[in-house]
Amino acid sequence: MHAKDILIDAYSRIREEVHAAVEGLDPGGLNARPAADANSVAWLVWHLTRVQDDHVADAFGLDQVWLSQGWEKRFGLDLPARDTGYGHTAAKVAKVRVGSGDLLTGYYDAVHEQTLGCLHRLTAKDYERIVDERWDPPVSLGVRLVSVLSDDLQHAGQAAYVRGLLQSV
């Protein structure tokens, strides 16, 4: 088994978790926040998808699906076009509202397809390529892909937890 096969499997698990967290929730459940400063399922899934879209596109020199496929317009959020949710205040979290789970899973699936396309083309030496020199040490492609994977799985787990909290009330 090659490293890319492990990453393809791992990123596919994110997709499974995203769908499980979202499916069957109505807009009220998607947008509900368990507390005033907590994140909603909608925000968590939007954010993890934006991070994957932003970071993978940047690492592979591609356009973000958010912009190139019109997802920014479909969501219609009152946020800057390239916003990923990083550092959002409670007021900004409140701006991420959706009318359906299909919007969230549709965007995630489009990003997932772009990510898989990138992963399928990887060779062993690609993982060493530096993709971000703003850090010390500079970030390699392999490290960036694992970082996105870790972040996304954490947020997918948080979305599942929020869903469970809301459904237990």
Secondary structure in CASP SS format (residue, H / E / C, confidence):
PFRMAT SS
TARGET T0000
AUTHOR 0000-0000-0000
METHOD secondary structure of the structure
MODEL  1
M C 1.00
H C 1.00
A H 1.00
K H 1.00
D H 1.00
I H 1.00
L H 1.00
I H 1.00
D H 1.00
A H 1.00
Y H 1.00
S H 1.00
R H 1.00
I H 1.00
R H 1.00
E H 1.00
E H 1.00
V H 1.00
H H 1.00
A H 1.00
A H 1.00
V H 1.00
E C 1.00
G C 1.00
L C 1.00
D C 1.00
P H 1.00
G H 1.00
G H 1.00
L H 1.00
N H 1.00
A C 1.00
R C 1.00
P C 1.00
A C 1.00
A C 1.00
D C 1.00
A C 1.00
N C 1.00
S C 1.00
V H 1.00
A H 1.00
W H 1.00
L H 1.00
V H 1.00
W H 1.00
H H 1.00
L H 1.00
T H 1.00
R H 1.00
V H 1.00
Q H 1.00
D H 1.00
D H 1.00
H H 1.00
V H 1.00
A H 1.00
D H 1.00
A H 1.00
F H 1.00
G C 1.00
L C 1.00
D C 1.00
Q C 1.00
V H 1.00
W H 1.00
L H 1.00
S H 1.00
Q C 1.00
G C 1.00
W H 1.00
E H 1.00
K H 1.00
R H 1.00
F H 1.00
G C 1.00
L C 1.00
D C 1.00
L C 1.00
P C 1.00
A C 1.00
R C 1.00
D C 1.00
T C 1.00
G C 1.00
Y C 1.00
G C 1.00
H C 1.00
T C 1.00
A H 1.00
A H 1.00
K H 1.00
V H 1.00
A H 1.00
K C 1.00
V C 1.00
R C 1.00
V C 1.00
G C 1.00
S C 1.00
G H 1.00
D H 1.00
L H 1.00
L H 1.00
T H 1.00
G H 1.00
Y H 1.00
Y H 1.00
D H 1.00
A H 1.00
V H 1.00
H H 1.00
E H 1.00
Q H 1.00
T H 1.00
L H 1.00
G H 1.00
C H 1.00
L H 1.00
H H 1.00
R C 1.00
L C 1.00
T C 1.00
A H 1.00
K H 1.00
D H 1.00
Y H 1.00
E H 1.00
R C 1.00
I E 1.00
V E 1.00
D E 1.00
E C 1.00
R C 1.00
W C 1.00
D C 1.00
P C 1.00
P C 1.00
V E 1.00
S E 1.00
L H 1.00
G H 1.00
V H 1.00
R H 1.00
L H 1.00
V H 1.00
S H 1.00
V H 1.00
L H 1.00
S H 1.00
D H 1.00
D H 1.00
L H 1.00
Q H 1.00
H H 1.00
A H 1.00
G H 1.00
Q H 1.00
A H 1.00
A H 1.00
Y H 1.00
V H 1.00
R H 1.00
G H 1.00
L H 1.00
L H 1.00
Q H 1.00
S H 1.00
V C 1.00
END
